[in-house]
């Protein structure tokens, strides 16, 4: 005869209910009344606590027998305190960490076979190799299952399941604090968390019982033409091996090295070419060594002068020369970077920096006046105006930029602002 049926009524089962019926009733009630699903119903939290407490008692054969004979008073006198938290009880059914968050918040227990961790490496590649494509041979060290013991750690039959934790590697401990009993988990001292025990003399001589050894592996990493920084190349199953789980993966992340002559923006290349004033005005040729060791002959035609453009700041301004004027930006179609896994190319943009002769090189002013266009007409002051004469002095380039109202508009790649919006003009 059951003295107290309160806990049975909370779960909605008969006092003669089996363990499976108790478990099913608790699971159904916990899903219905969990606070995470009833944020606007404060009574749900109390109901959930009652369900958890009732199931905790009735699911334990010793506590259930004590409750059936003496009721709640008998449990309290027998040392029954707060017991296991409701979240811990819920986790017994649904796995994971905090109760309903694991069930409905994306933390549900993973399905399928477990997998060892992946190995991540950064592979730095030059711009030339990205332009042409490359196969890199990269060596790495990884853990592999010991071939001597086949991952057992010792002789066949010598490895035993730890009796202290039943192979779990963790032990549940009870500690009484006044009228309360605290329940917590700790690493099993008998097997040091391994879940297995083995005598020292039976350990594998190659892996010393660790079940895995370190092995050097060489992988051929195919760097496709046109890949960008951040691109990942994966080798499935080439990572660490652990007994009982799938082998991990190896992931190489491409990082493009800085280049001394070219700057890259997506599939376009940017190049600075310094030319003299004569070439800018009368035409000529410049030569550019490309990334595949080709030399490009770039023609500057007479009658199409390279005119100075807007002064821009950035990395180039650190070596600013007062005799060099940033010139126009021109384009060569199809001479940029190859598009990743496509058959087209970006463009090559050339910014011409025009180097003017210094004052020591300008000797025959009269001859220049005959060749060059006439001077611009200047607005003269009225005859009765007061005038003063001044001479120009050289200034720091940053002071000149501030005087012009210039700002550093270069992007983080050192490419002039607006360059990414440029297109080759149709000829």
Buried (B, 14 or more C-beta within 10 A) or exposed (E): EBEBBEBBEBBBBEBEBEEEBBBBBBBEBBBEBBBBBBEEEEEBBEBBBBBBBBBBBBBBEEBBEBBBEBBBEBBEEEEBEEBBBBBBBBBEBBEBEBBBBBBBEEBEEEEEEEBBEBBEEEBEBBBBBBBBEBEBEEEBEBBBBBEEBEBBBBBEEBBBEBEBBEBBBEBEEEEEEEEEBEEEEEEBEBBEBBBBBBEEEBBBEEBEBBBBBEEEBEBEBEBBBBBEBEBEBEBEEBBBBBBEEBBBBBBBBBEBEEBEEBBBBEBBBBBBBBBEBEBBBBBBEBEBEBBEEEEBEBEBEEEEBBEBBEBBBBEBBEEBEEEBBBBBBBBBBEBBBBBBEEEEBBBBBBBBBBBBEEEEEEEEEEEEEEEEEEEEEEEEEEEEEEEEEEEEEEEEBEEBBEEEEBEEEBBEBEBBBEBBEBEBEEE
